[in-house]
Amino acid sequence: MRTGIEAEFGSPEEAARRPTFLELFFDLVFVFALTRIVARIDEGLTVHPGGNELWDVTLGFFKAVVLLLALFAVWEGTAWTTTRYNPDSAVVQIVVVIALVCSMVMGVAMPRAFSSSGLAFAIAFCIAQISRPLLLRIALRQRDRRALKLRMLITHSALAVLWISGALVIGWPRGLLWGTALVAEYVLIRFGWPVPGLARADLSRWDVAGGHLAERFQQFFLIALGETILVIGFTYSQGSFDSGRTTAFALAIATSLLIWWIYFHRAGKILAEAVAASTHPATIGRSVANTHILMTIGIVATAAGYEISIDHAFDYPKASWLIPILGGPVLFIAARSRLEYEVFSRVSPSRIVTIVALLALAPVVLFAPTLVASAVAAVVLGVAAVVDLRRSRGAPPEAAVPPF
């Protein structure tokens, strides 16, 4: 049994490693946290009396995306830790437990993160991000890996200043400081956490358990998709079971099933094979991480659209309502196209046609009940799924050919 923190990436056992029970337990926190994100989006669609609809909606979506990106940063950092190092070691398990507790605090603080609970959210996020490289630097023995954790520790500590400063102010300065911190974090990760006087990390040379990493991303996708089921069930059960709500309920279920089918039809299913076939597994891993956060934003937005369509089935939609109802599926398909490129080095024309169709029909559905917009989303995704099925029927399974 492995006892040290260093993982043996060259062994068949390591290549086939499955996520641990602690990792799966950690994921359960995000089911709750994503529910809070959907609530934030729905709140952001509410225009205050005398307010400007475009500004209120834009600000609401910005806040929701900031919270979601922060949440995903904690999940992704933890997933990379259990992928690069031995998840059975005590240090890695402590890292996961700390991230679990911090994520739970972030989820609880989310509804008021831009008001009274901002400091709790920021402190929990900073503890999760700083404790990880600190504990790993203490535990690791290889000099290059210890140097990497030092750069990460310095970077996250510097960004913590922006997070805590943002929590101590109110209004738009908080969003500006937190948004800046997140942009800086994602950019600095891309360039290997550069620190003056210290060489940056070459991410393409990272050793990773590719199959494990791919499965972790697949699991996060399922968490996001499972969130849509919760939203559908809770929203429908809290009102009457009239024809409009029931039809919207059925369309929402169909849409989530189609999203699941489109994701896993070949590209999502053989993601692990693509990572294994890549000459730079860490590079494709980073790219796939960005793809999944885009897909998650699209799915969470779609879930917010379900709530609107069920509660306002026969009402004529505001323009802002179409952002989650049609915009969510558009973002999901766009990100799914990127995943297809990462797995096969090409993008099917049907993906582009699906996006164009959803965007082209948006002005039309403004003049029909909200239920029509939901039906349009389901039908267009259904056609895309049928095209995928017909293209692959009778043909041998396409092998993964990653571009990296």
C-alpha positions as CSV (number, residue, x, y, z in Angstrom):
1,M,0.0,0.0,0.0
2,R,1.3,3.4,-0.9
3,T,2.2,5.5,2.2
4,G,4.2,8.4,0.8
5,I,2.9,11.5,-0.9
6,E,4.8,10.9,-4.2
7,A,2.8,9.0,-6.8
8,E,4.3,6.5,-9.2
9,F,2.8,7.8,-12.5
10,G,4.5,5.2,-14.6
11,S,2.9,2.2,-13.0
12,P,-0.2,0.6,-14.5
13,E,-1.9,0.8,-11.1
14,E,-1.4,4.6,-11.0
15,A,-2.6,5.0,-14.6
16,A,-5.9,3.2,-13.8
17,R,-6.4,4.9,-10.4
18,R,-10.0,5.7,-9.5
19,P,-11.1,8.7,-7.4
20,T,-11.2,7.9,-3.7
21,F,-14.2,7.9,-1.5
22,L,-13.0,11.1,0.2
23,E,-12.8,12.8,-3.2
24,L,-16.4,11.7,-4.0
25,F,-17.5,13.0,-0.5
26,F,-15.8,16.3,-1.3
27,D,-17.8,16.6,-4.5
28,L,-21.1,16.4,-2.6
29,V,-20.4,19.9,-1.2
30,F,-20.6,21.3,-4.7
31,V,-24.1,20.0,-5.2
32,F,-25.2,22.3,-2.4
33,A,-22.9,25.2,-3.5
34,L,-24.1,25.1,-7.1
35,T,-27.7,25.4,-5.9
36,R,-26.6,28.7,-4.3
37,I,-25.2,29.8,-7.6
38,V,-28.4,29.2,-9.4
39,A,-30.2,31.2,-6.7
40,R,-27.8,34.1,-7.4
41,I,-28.5,34.0,-11.1
42,D,-32.3,34.1,-10.5
43,E,-31.8,37.0,-8.1
44,G,-29.7,38.8,-10.7
45,L,-32.5,38.6,-13.2
46,T,-34.7,40.7,-10.9
47,V,-34.7,44.4,-11.9
48,H,-35.1,46.7,-8.9
49,P,-37.7,49.4,-9.0
50,G,-36.4,52.4,-11.0
51,G,-33.3,50.4,-12.0
52,N,-31.8,49.7,-15.4
53,E,-32.5,46.2,-16.7
54,L,-29.3,45.8,-18.7
55,W,-27.2,47.0,-15.8
56,D,-29.0,45.0,-13.1
57,V,-28.9,41.8,-15.1
58,T,-25.2,42.2,-16.2
59,L,-24.2,42.9,-12.6
60,G,-26.2,39.9,-11.3
61,F,-24.5,37.6,-13.8
62,F,-21.1,39.0,-13.1
63,K,-21.5,38.3,-9.4
64,A,-22.7,34.8,-10.0
65,V,-19.8,34.0,-12.4
66,V,-17.3,35.4,-9.8
67,L,-18.6,33.1,-7.2
68,L,-18.7,30.1,-9.5
69,L,-15.1,30.7,-10.7
70,A,-13.9,30.9,-7.1
71,L,-15.7,27.7,-6.3
72,F,-14.3,25.9,-9.3
73,A,-10.7,27.2,-8.5
74,V,-10.9,25.4,-5.1
75,W,-12.3,22.2,-6.7
76,E,-9.8,22.2,-9.6
77,G,-6.8,22.8,-7.3
78,T,-7.9,19.9,-5.1
79,A,-8.5,17.7,-8.2
80,W,-5.0,18.4,-9.5
81,T,-3.5,17.6,-6.1
82,T,-5.1,14.2,-5.9
83,T,-4.1,13.6,-9.5
84,R,-0.4,14.5,-9.1
85,Y,0.1,13.0,-5.6
86,N,-0.8,9.9,-3.7
87,P,-4.4,10.4,-2.5
88,D,-3.9,7.8,0.2
89,S,-1.3,9.9,2.0
90,A,-2.3,11.7,5.2
91,V,-1.2,15.1,3.8
92,V,-3.3,14.9,0.7
93,Q,-6.3,13.8,2.7
94,I,-5.8,16.8,5.0
95,V,-5.7,19.0,2.0
96,V,-9.0,17.5,0.7
97,V,-10.7,17.9,4.1
98,I,-9.7,21.5,4.4
99,A,-10.9,22.2,0.9
100,L,-14.2,20.4,1.7
101,V,-14.8,22.5,4.9
102,C,-13.9,25.8,3.1
103,S,-16.1,25.0,0.1
104,M,-19.0,24.4,2.5
105,V,-18.4,27.7,4.2
106,M,-18.2,29.4,0.8
107,G,-21.5,27.8,-0.2
108,V,-23.3,28.9,2.9
109,A,-21.9,32.5,2.4
110,M,-22.8,32.7,-1.3
111,P,-26.3,34.2,-1.0
112,R,-24.9,37.3,0.9
113,A,-21.3,37.1,-0.4
114,F,-21.6,40.6,-1.9
115,S,-23.1,42.0,1.3
116,S,-22.9,40.8,4.9
117,S,-21.1,37.4,4.3
118,G,-18.2,38.7,2.1
119,L,-15.5,38.3,4.7
120,A,-16.5,34.7,5.5
121,F,-16.5,33.8,1.8
122,A,-13.1,35.4,1.2
123,I,-11.4,33.9,4.2
124,A,-12.7,30.4,3.4
125,F,-11.4,30.8,-0.2
126,C,-8.0,32.0,0.9
127,I,-7.5,29.3,3.5
128,A,-8.3,26.6,0.8
129,Q,-5.9,28.1,-1.7
130,I,-3.1,28.9,0.7
131,S,-3.2,25.8,2.8
132,R,-2.8,23.5,-0.2
133,P,0.7,24.6,-1.4
134,L,1.8,25.2,2.2
135,L,1.1,21.6,3.3
136,L,2.4,20.1,0.1
137,R,5.7,22.1,0.3
138,I,6.2,20.8,3.8
139,A,5.5,17.2,2.8
140,L,7.3,17.0,-0.6
141,R,10.9,15.9,-0.9
142,Q,11.7,16.6,-4.5
143,R,13.3,20.0,-4.9
144,D,11.5,21.0,-8.2
145,R,8.1,20.2,-6.7
146,R,8.9,22.1,-3.5
147,A,9.9,25.1,-5.6
148,L,6.6,24.9,-7.5
149,K,4.7,24.9,-4.2
150,L,6.7,28.0,-3.1
151,R,5.6,29.9,-6.2
152,M,2.0,28.8,-5.7
153,L,2.1,29.8,-2.0
154,I,3.5,33.3,-2.8
155,T,1.0,33.8,-5.6
156,H,-2.1,32.8,-3.6
157,S,-0.8,34.8,-0.6
158,A,-0.5,37.9,-2.7
159,L,-3.9,37.4,-4.2
160,A,-5.4,36.9,-0.8
161,V,-4.7,40.6,-0.2
162,L,-7.2,41.4,-3.0
163,W,-9.8,39.0,-1.6
164,I,-9.6,40.3,1.9
165,S,-9.5,43.9,0.8
166,G,-12.6,43.3,-1.4
167,A,-14.4,41.8,1.6
168,L,-13.8,44.9,3.6
169,V,-15.4,47.2,1.1
170,I,-18.9,47.3,-0.2
171,G,-20.6,47.8,-3.6
172,W,-18.8,47.7,-6.9
173,P,-15.3,47.9,-5.4
174,R,-15.7,44.4,-4.0
175,G,-16.7,42.9,-7.3
176,L,-13.8,44.8,-9.0
177,L,-11.2,43.5,-6.5
178,W,-12.5,39.9,-6.5
179,G,-12.8,39.8,-10.2
180,T,-9.3,41.1,-10.6
181,A,-8.0,38.5,-8.2
182,L,-9.7,35.7,-10.2
183,V,-8.5,36.9,-13.5
184,A,-5.0,37.2,-12.1
185,E,-5.2,33.7,-10.6
186,Y,-6.3,32.0,-13.9
187,V,-3.7,33.9,-15.9
188,L,-0.9,33.2,-13.5
189,I,-1.8,29.5,-13.5
190,R,-1.6,29.5,-17.2
191,F,2.0,30.9,-17.1
192,G,3.2,28.6,-14.3
193,W,2.8,30.9,-11.3
194,P,5.7,33.3,-12.3
195,V,7.4,35.0,-9.3
196,P,10.2,37.5,-9.7
197,G,13.5,35.8,-9.0
198,L,12.0,32.3,-9.3
199,A,11.7,30.4,-12.6
200,R,8.2,29.6,-13.7
201,A,6.9,26.0,-13.9
202,D,6.7,24.2,-17.2
203,L,3.1,22.8,-16.9
204,S,3.6,20.6,-20.0
205,R,6.1,18.5,-18.1
206,W,3.9,17.8,-15.2
207,D,3.3,14.1,-14.3
208,V,-0.4,13.3,-13.9
209,A,-2.6,10.3,-13.6
210,G,-4.4,11.1,-16.8
211,G,-7.3,8.6,-16.4
212,H,-8.0,9.9,-12.9
213,L,-7.9,13.5,-14.0
214,A,-10.3,12.9,-16.8
215,E,-12.7,11.0,-14.6
216,R,-12.7,13.9,-12.1
217,F,-13.8,16.3,-14.8
218,Q,-16.5,13.9,-15.9
219,Q,-17.7,13.8,-12.3
220,F,-17.8,17.5,-12.0
221,F,-19.9,17.7,-15.1
222,L,-22.3,15.2,-13.6
223,I,-22.5,17.3,-10.4
224,A,-23.4,20.4,-12.5
225,L,-26.0,18.3,-14.5
226,G,-27.4,16.9,-11.2
227,E,-27.9,20.4,-10.1
228,T,-30.3,21.0,-12.9
229,I,-32.4,18.0,-11.7
230,L,-32.6,19.5,-8.3
231,V,-33.7,22.8,-9.6
232,I,-36.3,21.2,-11.8
233,G,-37.7,19.1,-9.0
234,F,-37.7,21.8,-6.3
235,T,-39.2,24.5,-8.6
236,Y,-42.0,22.2,-10.0
237,S,-42.9,20.8,-6.6
238,Q,-43.3,24.2,-5.0
239,G,-46.2,25.3,-7.2
240,S,-49.4,24.1,-8.9
241,F,-49.3,21.2,-11.4
242,D,-51.1,23.0,-14.2
243,S,-50.5,22.3,-17.8
244,G,-48.0,25.1,-18.4
245,R,-45.8,24.2,-15.4
246,T,-46.1,20.5,-16.3
247,T,-45.1,21.1,-19.9
248,A,-42.1,23.3,-18.8
249,F,-41.2,20.6,-16.3
250,A,-41.1,17.9,-19.0
251,L,-39.1,20.1,-21.4
252,A,-36.6,20.9,-18.7
253,I,-36.0,17.1,-18.0
254,A,-35.7,16.5,-21.7
255,T,-33.1,19.3,-22.1
256,S,-31.0,17.9,-19.3
257,L,-31.1,14.5,-20.8
258,L,-30.0,15.9,-24.1
259,I,-27.1,17.8,-22.5
260,W,-26.0,14.5,-20.9
261,W,-26.2,12.7,-24.2
262,I,-24.4,15.4,-26.2
263,Y,-21.6,15.5,-23.7
264,F,-20.9,11.8,-23.3
265,H,-21.5,10.9,-27.0
266,R,-18.0,9.8,-27.8
267,A,-15.9,12.9,-26.9
268,G,-16.9,13.0,-23.3
269,K,-16.9,9.3,-23.0
270,I,-13.3,8.8,-24.2
271,L,-11.8,11.8,-22.5
272,A,-9.5,9.6,-20.5
273,E,-8.2,8.0,-23.7
274,A,-7.5,11.5,-25.1
275,V,-5.5,12.5,-22.0
276,A,-3.6,9.2,-22.2
277,A,-2.8,9.6,-25.9
278,S,-1.6,13.2,-25.4
279,T,2.1,13.9,-25.5
280,H,1.6,16.5,-22.9
281,P,-1.1,15.2,-20.5
282,A,-0.9,18.2,-18.2
283,T,-1.4,20.7,-21.1
284,I,-4.5,19.0,-22.3
285,G,-5.6,18.7,-18.6
286,R,-5.4,22.5,-18.2
287,S,-7.3,23.0,-21.5
288,V,-10.0,20.5,-20.5
289,A,-10.3,22.3,-17.1
290,N,-11.1,25.6,-18.8
291,T,-13.6,23.8,-21.1
292,H,-15.4,22.3,-18.2
293,I,-15.7,25.6,-16.3
294,L,-17.3,27.0,-19.5
295,M,-19.7,24.1,-19.7
296,T,-20.5,24.4,-16.0
297,I,-21.4,28.1,-16.4
298,G,-23.6,27.1,-19.3
299,I,-25.3,24.3,-17.4
300,V,-25.9,26.5,-14.3
301,A,-27.4,29.2,-16.5
302,T,-29.6,26.6,-18.1
303,A,-30.8,25.5,-14.7
304,A,-31.7,29.1,-13.9
305,G,-33.7,29.1,-17.1
306,Y,-35.6,26.1,-16.0
307,E,-36.8,27.9,-12.9
308,I,-38.0,30.8,-15.0
309,S,-39.8,28.7,-17.6
310,I,-41.6,26.6,-15.0
311,D,-42.7,29.6,-12.9
312,H,-43.6,31.8,-15.9
313,A,-44.6,29.2,-18.6
314,F,-47.4,31.3,-20.2
315,D,-45.9,34.8,-19.5
316,Y,-44.2,36.6,-22.3
317,P,-40.4,36.7,-21.6
318,K,-38.3,39.6,-20.8
319,A,-35.2,39.8,-23.0
320,S,-33.1,39.0,-19.9
321,W,-34.9,35.7,-19.4
322,L,-33.6,34.4,-22.7
323,I,-30.0,34.7,-21.5
324,P,-30.3,31.6,-19.3
325,I,-33.0,29.8,-21.3
326,L,-31.2,30.0,-24.7
327,G,-27.8,31.4,-23.7
328,G,-27.1,28.6,-21.3
329,P,-27.4,25.9,-24.0
330,V,-25.4,28.1,-26.4
331,L,-22.5,28.3,-24.0
332,F,-22.7,24.6,-23.3
333,I,-22.6,23.7,-27.0
334,A,-19.7,26.1,-27.6
335,A,-17.7,24.5,-24.8
336,R,-18.7,21.1,-26.0
337,S,-17.2,22.0,-29.4
338,R,-14.0,22.9,-27.7
339,L,-14.0,19.5,-25.9
340,E,-14.5,17.8,-29.3
341,Y,-11.4,19.6,-30.6
342,E,-9.4,18.6,-27.5
343,V,-10.3,15.0,-28.0
344,F,-10.4,14.7,-31.9
345,S,-8.6,17.8,-33.1
346,R,-11.7,18.9,-35.1
347,V,-15.1,20.3,-34.6
348,S,-18.3,19.0,-36.2
349,P,-20.2,21.5,-38.3
350,S,-23.4,20.5,-36.5
351,R,-22.1,22.2,-33.4
352,I,-21.8,25.5,-35.2
353,V,-25.3,25.1,-36.8
354,T,-26.7,24.4,-33.3
355,I,-25.3,27.6,-31.9
356,V,-26.4,29.7,-34.9
357,A,-29.9,28.2,-34.7
358,L,-30.3,29.0,-31.0
359,L,-29.1,32.6,-31.5
360,A,-31.2,33.2,-34.6
361,L,-34.4,32.0,-32.9
362,A,-33.9,34.2,-29.8
363,P,-35.5,37.4,-31.3
364,V,-38.5,35.3,-32.5
365,V,-39.4,33.7,-29.2
366,L,-39.6,37.2,-27.5
367,F,-43.0,37.4,-29.0
368,A,-44.3,34.1,-27.7
369,P,-44.8,32.7,-24.1
370,T,-41.7,31.7,-22.2
371,L,-42.7,28.0,-22.8
372,V,-41.9,28.4,-26.5
373,A,-38.3,29.5,-25.7
374,S,-37.9,26.3,-23.6
375,A,-39.3,24.2,-26.4
376,V,-37.0,25.8,-28.9
377,A,-33.9,25.0,-26.7
378,A,-35.1,21.3,-26.3
379,V,-35.9,20.8,-30.0
380,V,-32.6,22.3,-31.3
381,L,-30.6,20.2,-28.8
382,G,-32.6,17.2,-29.8
383,V,-31.8,17.7,-33.5
384,A,-28.1,18.0,-32.6
385,A,-28.3,14.7,-30.7
386,V,-30.0,13.0,-33.6
387,V,-27.3,14.2,-36.0
388,D,-24.6,12.8,-33.7
389,L,-26.4,9.5,-33.5
390,R,-26.9,9.2,-37.3
391,R,-23.3,10.2,-38.0
392,S,-21.9,7.5,-35.7
393,R,-24.4,4.7,-36.6
394,G,-22.7,1.9,-38.5
395,A,-19.2,3.5,-38.3
396,P,-16.4,2.2,-36.2
397,P,-15.7,4.1,-33.0
398,E,-13.5,7.1,-33.7
399,A,-10.2,7.0,-31.8
400,A,-8.9,10.0,-29.7
401,V,-6.5,12.2,-31.6
402,P,-5.7,15.1,-29.2
403,P,-4.0,18.2,-30.6
404,F,-1.6,18.5,-27.7
